[in-house]
Amino acid sequence: MIRRFSIYKGLQKPLVYRGFKGKFIGWGIGSLVAGLVGGGLVGALTSMYLGGFIMIIAIAGGLSYTFHRQKAGLHDKTKAKGVFIHPVNLKKNYADNSF
């Protein structure tokens, strides 16, 4: 007797949370934490208003940078043009006889 089970097709899709996909969720959380810590330090060392302003600017800047980088895709790669020749070093080192 052969059983047939339905296959869940959504396993290959990236995780999405509030517009962020995949690795950019971590980037967004990192920018939130960095903004909170940076704004808190500036607020503790100088004034509360300057710390709040720095915190808002840092969080907004980090999240907008993350949204901008996300538009390139989850797996963006550098596309360098040109011919690259990698040197091959096949000489055997006879001084090292650790077999």
ROKE-945208 format. One record per residue (C-alpha): chain; x, y, z; residue number from 1. Coordinates in steps of 0.02 Angstrom, whole numbers, plus 50000, padded with zeros to 5 digits. Layout:
BEGIN
+---+-------+-------+-------+-----+
| c |  east | north |    up |   k |
+---+-------+-------+-------+-----+
| A |     X |     Y |     Z | NUM |
...
+---+-------+-------+-------+-----+
***
This chain:
BEGIN
+---+-------+-------+-------+-----+
| c |  east | north |    up |   k |
+---+-------+-------+-------+-----+
| A | 50000 | 50000 | 50000 |   1 |
| A | 50077 | 50165 | 49944 |   2 |
| A | 50039 | 50322 | 50043 |   3 |
| A | 50042 | 50490 | 49958 |   4 |
| A | 50079 | 50647 | 50056 |   5 |
| A | 50062 | 50824 | 49997 |   6 |
| A | 50225 | 50919 | 49989 |   7 |
| A | 50238 | 51091 | 50066 |   8 |
| A | 50303 | 51201 | 49924 |   9 |
| A | 50348 | 51353 | 50030 |  10 |
| A | 50507 | 51281 | 50104 |  11 |
| A | 50621 | 51360 | 49974 |  12 |
| A | 50555 | 51536 | 50002 |  13 |
| A | 50653 | 51656 | 50113 |  14 |
| A | 50586 | 51710 | 50281 |  15 |
| A | 50496 | 51879 | 50269 |  16 |
| A | 50463 | 51996 | 50415 |  17 |
| A | 50394 | 52172 | 50392 |  18 |
| A | 50468 | 52191 | 50219 |  19 |
| A | 50639 | 52120 | 50261 |  20 |
| A | 50689 | 51954 | 50182 |  21 |
| A | 50814 | 51824 | 50237 |  22 |
| A | 50980 | 51893 | 50298 |  23 |
| A | 50915 | 52071 | 50297 |  24 |
| A | 50807 | 52033 | 50449 |  25 |
| A | 50969 | 52019 | 50548 |  26 |
| A | 51035 | 52178 | 50469 |  27 |
| A | 50876 | 52270 | 50522 |  28 |
| A | 50887 | 52205 | 50700 |  29 |
| A | 51071 | 52252 | 50705 |  30 |
| A | 51035 | 52430 | 50650 |  31 |
| A | 50899 | 52445 | 50782 |  32 |
| A | 51014 | 52383 | 50920 |  33 |
| A | 51159 | 52492 | 50861 |  34 |
| A | 51046 | 52645 | 50856 |  35 |
| A | 50978 | 52612 | 51030 |  36 |
| A | 51150 | 52581 | 51106 |  37 |
| A | 51230 | 52729 | 51016 |  38 |
| A | 51088 | 52846 | 51060 |  39 |
| A | 51090 | 52786 | 51240 |  40 |
| A | 51276 | 52816 | 51256 |  41 |
| A | 51267 | 52988 | 51179 |  42 |
| A | 51117 | 53029 | 51288 |  43 |
| A | 51206 | 52972 | 51445 |  44 |
| A | 51365 | 53067 | 51405 |  45 |
| A | 51292 | 53230 | 51337 |  46 |
| A | 51107 | 53273 | 51337 |  47 |
| A | 50950 | 53169 | 51324 |  48 |
| A | 50886 | 53266 | 51173 |  49 |
| A | 51047 | 53245 | 51074 |  50 |
| A | 51047 | 53059 | 51117 |  51 |
| A | 50867 | 53041 | 51057 |  52 |
| A | 50906 | 53134 | 50896 |  53 |
| A | 51060 | 53027 | 50864 |  54 |
| A | 50959 | 52870 | 50900 |  55 |
| A | 50821 | 52916 | 50777 |  56 |
| A | 50947 | 52963 | 50642 |  57 |
| A | 51048 | 52803 | 50667 |  58 |
| A | 50896 | 52689 | 50663 |  59 |
| A | 50820 | 52775 | 50512 |  60 |
| A | 50986 | 52775 | 50420 |  61 |
| A | 51020 | 52592 | 50459 |  62 |
| A | 50847 | 52534 | 50406 |  63 |
| A | 50851 | 52637 | 50245 |  64 |
| A | 51024 | 52567 | 50204 |  65 |
| A | 50957 | 52392 | 50235 |  66 |
| A | 50808 | 52422 | 50120 |  67 |
| A | 50925 | 52492 | 49987 |  68 |
| A | 51042 | 52340 | 49997 |  69 |
| A | 50894 | 52222 | 49992 |  70 |
| A | 50843 | 52284 | 49820 |  71 |
| A | 51001 | 52206 | 49748 |  72 |
| A | 50937 | 52035 | 49802 |  73 |
| A | 50977 | 51906 | 49934 |  74 |
| A | 51127 | 51839 | 49842 |  75 |
| A | 51204 | 51991 | 49759 |  76 |
| A | 51381 | 51965 | 49698 |  77 |
| A | 51513 | 52083 | 49636 |  78 |
| A | 51522 | 52082 | 49448 |  79 |
| A | 51701 | 52128 | 49411 |  80 |
| A | 51746 | 52135 | 49227 |  81 |
| A | 51914 | 52082 | 49163 |  82 |
| A | 52031 | 51934 | 49154 |  83 |
| A | 52103 | 51874 | 49318 |  84 |
| A | 52256 | 51762 | 49317 |  85 |
| A | 52292 | 51675 | 49482 |  86 |
| A | 52473 | 51619 | 49506 |  87 |
| A | 52498 | 51434 | 49537 |  88 |
| A | 52631 | 51387 | 49663 |  89 |
| A | 52670 | 51203 | 49634 |  90 |
| A | 52846 | 51199 | 49704 |  91 |
| A | 52867 | 51071 | 49839 |  92 |
| A | 52947 | 51131 | 49999 |  93 |
| A | 53086 | 51004 | 50033 |  94 |
| A | 53139 | 51089 | 50195 |  95 |
| A | 52979 | 51034 | 50278 |  96 |
| A | 52986 | 50844 | 50293 |  97 |
| A | 52837 | 50823 | 50408 |  98 |
| A | 52744 | 50681 | 50325 |  99 |
+---+-------+-------+-------+-----+
***
